[in-house]
Amino acid sequence: MSPFHVLIPARLASTRLPRKPLLDLAGRALILRVCDVARSAGAASVHVATDSEEIADIVRADGQAVVMTRADHASGTDRLVEAVEQLNLDDAGLIVNLQGDEPEMPAGCLQQVAALLDACPSTEMATLWRPFADEAEWRDPNVVKLVADAEGRALYFSRSPIPHVRAGGWPQDGARAHVGLYAYRVGALRNWPGLPASELERFESLEQLRALAGGWTIRVARAEAAVPAGIDTPEDLEAARRRVYD
């Protein structure tokens, strides 16, 4: 497999969990736990992309690399675009976007999503999915769903419960929960700012719909390992401490 680079976008502003990247997770800042995952995946490089000097100071003190970005980015993807330019990466390179609140993302999933993109030279993006735990999770608008074609190309992402079963019930064997882990070709990321705004993206508040509406191909595959939920609330943080670090 080709080498891949990991970018971890991080910012201090969080409505549900203020100053999230700096919070303690068993004696280590959350953002550093995420860096540990990226480094264990064998990435060619790992950088935290942030506009916060506080985050940057903690990451650098731990011997990790930082890319300082502007504070006015509308999304994490826009922050990645700036980071790619600063790092002067080759268009053919592979970037894995690991969210800064995913300290339990299996390292194997980073390798998997990078390999999935690497195997498809004409593809701009790749991502993963997992089965649903139950029907209630499938109906939860906070959990993103996806549908794909027989070749593993994403057709649509939605907060609504898709695919809809006309006869009633839920498609237990056909429903897929999206795992928010992406791989991009560097050249595709450089083209991101030129993609037109998408009405579907605005409706669903899902950036990946801009890519689909713009004609990009997104390859998808089932995650090879169980993926715990990210950390969005104080309750999530306490659960992670009990689950892994206590």
N, C-alpha and C positions, 0 to 999 in steps of 0.2 A: 504494500500500500504506500502511496505517496505520503510524505510528511504533512502534518497539519499543524496549524497554529490555533491556540485558544484565546479568545477575547472575552473578558468578563465585564460587562457594563455595570457600573455601580454608582449610586447617588444617595445622598443622605435623606432627601425628601421622601417620606412614605406616610400616607395618611393613616394606615392601620397599625404601623409599627415604626414609630419615629426612630431615626438614626440606626436603622436596621443593620447595615453592614458592620457597624462597630460594636454591636451587642455581643456579650460574652456567651460562648458556647463551650462549656467545660474548660475554661481557662484560656480560650483562644477566640479572637474576634471571628464573627461569622464569615466575613469576607476572606479571612485566611483559611478557614476550613474549606471554602470553595476553591481557593487556589490549590490546596492540597490535593483535591480531587483531580484538578486539571493536570497537575504535575505527575500524578500517579498514572495518568493515561498515556504517558510517553509522548506528549506533544513536543513539537520542535521548539515552540516558545509559548509562554503564558504571559499575558499582559492584562492588568486591570485597567479599564478605560473609565475615567472618572473626571468630574469637574471639582471634586472636593479635595482640598489640601489635607484635611484630617484623614480621609481614607488613604490618600497617597502616602502620607507619613507612616501610617501603620504598616502598609504593604511594603514600602521600601525598607523599613526597619526590620522586617522579616526576611529581607533578601530577595523579595519578589519585584517584578518589573511593573511599571506604571506608564500609561499614556494619558497625559492631561488633555482633556477635551473641553469644548465650550459648554457653558451652562444652559444654553437656550435650545438644546435639541428637543424636538417634539417626541422622539421615541428612542428606544435603545438601538434600533437599526441605524438611525441617523448618526448616533454616537459611534457605532462600528465603522461607518463610512469614513468619518474623520480619522479614526484610529488607523485604519488601513492606509490612508494617505500619509499619515505621519510615519508609519513604519516602512513605507515604500515597498510594500510586498508585490511580488509578481502577479500579473493577472491570472495566471494558471494555478496559483496557490489555493489552498483550502483553509477556510476559517471555520472553527466551531464556536458558536455563540453559547456560552454557558451562563445562565442567569446567576446573579450574585446572591440569590437566596436559595440555592440548591446544594447545600453541603452534603447531601446524601445521594446525589446523582451517581450511579455506578460508573466507574471509570470505563468499563467495557462499553457502555452506551456511547461515550464520546468517540471511542474507536469505531464503533459500529456505524454511527451516523457519518463519520468522515469517510469510511470505506464505502458506504452506500453511494455517496456523491462521487467518490473517486472512480467507481465502476461505471459511471454514466457520464462520459465526457461532454455530452451536449446539454446536460442538466445544470440549472442554475442553483438549485437548493435541494436539501434533503432534510427530513425530520422523522420522528418516530411516533408510534402509537402503542397503546396498551389496552387490554380488555377492561370493561367496566366491572366494578365490584357488584353492582345490583342495579335494578331499574331506577331507584331513587337517584343514584349518581348520574345515570344517563339523562334524567330529566332536569338535573341541576344546571341552570344557565351559567354558573361559574365554572363549569367543566366544559371545555371545548371539545366538540366532536368533529370527526372527519370521515369523508367517504372517498374511496379511490377506485381506479379502474383495475382490470385484471393484471395489468403490467406494473402495478404499484405506483401509479401516478395520481397525485391528489386531484380530486374533482372539486371538492368544496370543504370548507371548514365552517362550523356554525356553533352558536351557543344554544340553538334549539335542538331538541332530540331528533337526530337524523341517523339512519334513514327512517322515515315514517312508515309504520305498519298499518296499512289501510284496514286490515281485518281486526285490528286491536292488539293490545299487548306491546311487547318491546322486542327488538331484534337481538336477542341475547348473543347469538353467534355472529351477528353481522355488525354490531355496534363497536366503534373504536374511539377511545379517548385519546386526544392529542397530548403528546409529551412535548413540552415547550423547549426542546433542544434542537437547534438548527445547525446545519453545515451550509456554507456558501462558497461559491467560487469568488475569489477576490475580484475578478473582472465584473462579475454580476453585482457585487456590492458597490463597485464604483458607478454602476449604471442606475443604482437604486434611486438617487435623487431625481433622475429624469423620468421615472415612471409617473404616469398621470394619477392624480387623486382618484380613488375608487369609491363609488357610492356604496358598494357592498362593504368595503372596509369601514365606512362611516356608520352604516347600519349596525354592523356586528361588533364594531370596535376591535377588529382583528387585522393586524398589519399584513399577514400572509395573503389576505384576499387582494391586496394591491398587486402582489406579485402574480397571482393567478389571473386577475383581470388584465394585467399587462402582458400576458402571453408566456410567462415563465413556466417552466416545468418544475414541480416539487415532487421528488421521489419520497416514498414513505415505506416503512417497514415496522414490523412489530418489535418492540424493545426486547433485547435478549435477556434482560434482567428486570426484576421488579423495581419500579421507580417510586420511591416515597414522595409524598407531597412536599412542595416547597414551603418556605417559612414566610407567612404573610401576617400573622397575628401573634400576640403574646402567648396564646394557647398553643399555636404551632411550635413556637420556640420551646416551651416547656415539654411538649410531647417529644420533640427531637432530643432534648436532654435526657429524658427518661428512656427513650427507645435505644439510643446508641451510646450515650456517654456516661450514664450513671452506673 
